[in-house]
Amino acid sequence: MKSITMLELRTRSREVVQRLQRGEPFRLTYRRRPLATLVPATEPACAADDPIRRLHELADTTLPPMTNEEIDQLLYGEPKNLP
């Protein structure tokens, strides 16, 4: 596990977050002493019982696939001309 200092965390936070998102844990130190362990979150983006997870079960597979533009038109109607 890689150790990083508080200063490194402050100056390279974007990189640390990206590496956490890839699954890499870090040991955070303050004044050369271990302070905390930063580990990636393991919880799913949505709960197991969230209806959005079962959306594919509602799809009509006999119809041809739709483009993003067709889906937008179906959901939002005709685009409005803005001034």
C-alpha positions as CSV (number, residue, x, y, z in Angstrom):
1,M,0.0,0.0,0.0
2,K,1.4,3.4,-1.0
3,S,1.8,6.0,1.7
4,I,1.1,9.7,0.9
5,T,1.5,12.7,3.1
6,M,-1.1,15.3,3.8
7,L,0.8,17.7,1.6
8,E,0.8,15.2,-1.3
9,L,-3.0,14.7,-0.8
10,R,-3.6,18.5,-1.0
11,T,-1.4,19.1,-4.0
12,R,-2.3,15.9,-6.0
13,S,-5.9,15.2,-4.8
14,R,-7.2,14.8,-8.3
15,E,-4.7,12.0,-9.1
16,V,-5.3,10.4,-5.7
17,V,-9.1,10.3,-6.4
18,Q,-8.5,8.8,-9.8
19,R,-6.3,6.1,-8.4
20,L,-8.8,5.4,-5.7
21,Q,-11.5,5.0,-8.4
22,R,-9.2,2.4,-10.0
23,G,-9.1,0.5,-6.8
24,E,-5.8,1.5,-5.3
25,P,-5.7,2.1,-1.5
26,F,-3.5,4.7,0.2
27,R,-2.1,5.1,3.7
28,L,-2.3,8.8,4.7
29,T,0.5,10.1,7.0
30,Y,0.8,13.3,9.0
31,R,4.1,14.3,10.4
32,R,5.5,10.9,9.4
33,R,2.9,9.0,11.4
34,P,0.1,6.9,9.9
35,L,-3.1,8.9,10.2
36,A,-5.7,7.1,8.1
37,T,-6.2,4.5,5.3
38,L,-8.0,5.7,2.2
39,V,-9.7,2.8,0.5
40,P,-12.1,2.7,-2.5
41,A,-15.8,2.6,-1.7
42,T,-17.3,-0.9,-2.3
43,E,-20.9,0.1,-2.3
44,P,-22.7,-0.2,-5.7
45,A,-23.8,3.0,-7.5
46,C,-27.5,2.1,-6.7
47,A,-29.1,-0.3,-4.2
48,A,-29.8,-3.9,-5.2
49,D,-33.5,-3.3,-5.0
50,D,-33.5,-0.1,-7.1
51,P,-36.0,-0.5,-10.0
52,I,-33.5,1.0,-12.4
53,R,-31.5,-2.2,-12.2
54,R,-34.4,-4.1,-13.6
55,L,-35.2,-1.7,-16.5
56,H,-33.9,-4.2,-19.1
57,E,-36.7,-6.6,-18.1
58,L,-39.3,-4.1,-19.3
59,A,-37.7,-3.6,-22.8
60,D,-39.6,-4.9,-25.8
61,T,-37.0,-6.9,-27.6
62,T,-39.2,-7.4,-30.7
63,L,-38.7,-3.7,-31.7
64,P,-35.6,-2.4,-33.5
65,P,-33.1,-0.4,-31.3
66,M,-33.5,3.3,-31.1
67,T,-30.9,6.0,-31.5
68,N,-30.3,8.5,-28.8
69,E,-32.0,11.2,-30.9
70,E,-35.1,9.0,-31.3
71,I,-35.2,8.4,-27.5
72,D,-34.9,12.1,-26.8
73,Q,-37.7,12.9,-29.2
74,L,-39.9,10.2,-27.6
75,L,-39.2,11.5,-24.1
76,Y,-39.1,15.3,-24.7
77,G,-41.1,15.8,-27.9
78,E,-40.1,17.9,-30.9
79,P,-37.1,20.3,-30.3
80,K,-38.1,23.9,-29.7
81,N,-36.5,26.6,-31.8
82,L,-34.8,29.0,-29.3
83,P,-34.1,32.6,-30.2
